[in-house]
Amino acid sequence: MKKTRYSDEQIVRILRETDKDTVAEVAKRHGVSEATIYAWRKKFGSMETDEVKRLKALEGENARNIPAGATWHSFGGLASSTALLHVNDPHTNT
C-alpha cells in the first residue's frame, strides 16, 4: 500500500483551506490533484483535526482489542452474540 505524504491531521487542515480558496488553488499549492482533494473530502468530510486524532486513537484501541487474524465470523457472528446476551440475561429461561 502506498505511503501517504500527509498525515490525517494535515489533510484536514488542507481541506479547511478549501473553505477559503478554490480546490484548484489548494491542490496546486500542496502538489496534489483536485481528485485527491475530493477523495479526502469524501473520507474526512467536515471533521476537525481534534476529531481525526480521536478517531485514530479509537481505531488503535480497537486494533489492540481484537485478536490478530480475527474476523466477525470467528466470533460466531450476530447469532452467537445474541445467544450470549440471552444466556446472561436473568429474565430468560435458557
Helices and strands as residue ranges (DSSP letters): H 8-17, H 23-30, H 34-44, H 49-65, G 73-75, H 77-87
